[in-house]
Amino acid sequence: MTFRSFWGRRWHAWTPNNAEIQQLAAGVRLALTKHDRIVYSDAQLDDYVNADLRWHAPVRLQLEAQFCGDPEHFVGTAGFGWWNDPAGTGLRRLRLPQALWFFYASAASKLELTANGASNGWLAMSFVPRLALCLALLPLAPLAVLLSQNSWLRQRCCLPLLQLALGVRSQPIQLKWNTWQHYQIDWYADRVEFWLDQQLVLKTRNLPTSKLGLILWLDNQYAQVSSRGIVRGGVLAHQAQALEIRNLSISELATAAI
C-alpha cells in the first residue's frame, strides 16, 4: 500500500481567514497571507474525515518540506505527521491528544513539556499523555501551583511530574529556512524513529495507543504551558508565510531490529 495523492477523496481542506492551499507540481503550498486583523488563520489538510483514523504501526511517512518566509516574522505553529484529532471525537469517549509529528512553534510559544528544555522552535516529537496519571495528579494541581513558586521544587518535582503525565518526547532539530529538507517518521510496533535528511534525530518507545490520522498545517496560534501552572494561548498577527510539502508517501514498514 502506498498513498501519494494530495487531492484524493479522503483529504479534508481547512482554510479560514486568509489561509490558502495551493497545488504544486508534486505537492501543496500551505500559506497565510498578510491580514490586517488578528484572527485565527489555518491552512490545513488532514485525512480524518468523519473521525476516521486509519494509520497504525508498522508504517512509514516520507516527504520533503520547506518553510518559506522571513524567520524573524514567522509566527504560529506548523508541522506534519500523525494526530488523533481529539476535539473531533465529541464527549462519547474520553480521549487525550496523541501525536507523532514534526512540530514548529514560534517564539511566542513557551511549552515547558520536555526534560531537554526545548519550549519552542522546530522539534521532532512524540506526544502520548498518560490518562491514568493525569487523572491521578489532577486533585494535586492546586498544591503543584503553590510548590512551583519555589524554583528548586519546580525543577526537581513539579516539572518532571508534568512531563511524565503529558508523555512528551522531543528533540530540537535544525531548520534550514527556504530550503527543501527530507523528513521521515518510522512508526514500528515497539518504537518510533524520526529522520531528517537521512539522519536519525529521535528514537523513542513513547508510542500511541490507538490509530492516528494524517495532518499537515500552518496556523497563527501560540500556546504557553509552564510548570507554575500557567496556561494561556491566542492568535498572532502575521505577514505572508508558507509551508511547502512535496513527494509525500505513506507505505508499509517491515519490522526491523533495533
Secondary structure as GFF3:
##gff-version 3
##sequence-region A 1 258
A	DSSP	beta_strand	2	3	.	.	.	ID=ss1
A	DSSP	beta_strand	12	14	.	.	.	ID=ss2
A	DSSP	beta_strand	19	24	.	.	.	ID=ss3
A	DSSP	beta_strand	27	32	.	.	.	ID=ss4
A	DSSP	beta_strand	42	46	.	.	.	ID=ss5
A	DSSP	three_ten_helix	49	51	.	.	.	ID=ss6
A	DSSP	beta_strand	59	68	.	.	.	ID=ss7
A	DSSP	three_ten_helix	71	73	.	.	.	ID=ss8
A	DSSP	beta_strand	77	83	.	.	.	ID=ss9
A	DSSP	three_ten_helix	86	89	.	.	.	ID=ss10
A	DSSP	beta_strand	99	105	.	.	.	ID=ss11
A	DSSP	beta_strand	110	111	.	.	.	ID=ss12
A	DSSP	beta_strand	121	127	.	.	.	ID=ss13
A	DSSP	alpha_helix	131	137	.	.	.	ID=ss14
A	DSSP	three_ten_helix	138	140	.	.	.	ID=ss15
A	DSSP	alpha_helix	141	147	.	.	.	ID=ss16
A	DSSP	alpha_helix	151	153	.	.	.	ID=ss17
A	DSSP	pi_helix	154	158	.	.	.	ID=ss18
A	DSSP	alpha_helix	159	166	.	.	.	ID=ss19
A	DSSP	beta_strand	168	172	.	.	.	ID=ss20
A	DSSP	beta_strand	181	187	.	.	.	ID=ss21
A	DSSP	beta_strand	192	196	.	.	.	ID=ss22
A	DSSP	beta_strand	199	204	.	.	.	ID=ss23
A	DSSP	beta_strand	213	219	.	.	.	ID=ss24
A	DSSP	beta_strand	221	225	.	.	.	ID=ss25
A	DSSP	beta_strand	231	235	.	.	.	ID=ss26
A	DSSP	beta_strand	241	252	.	.	.	ID=ss27
###
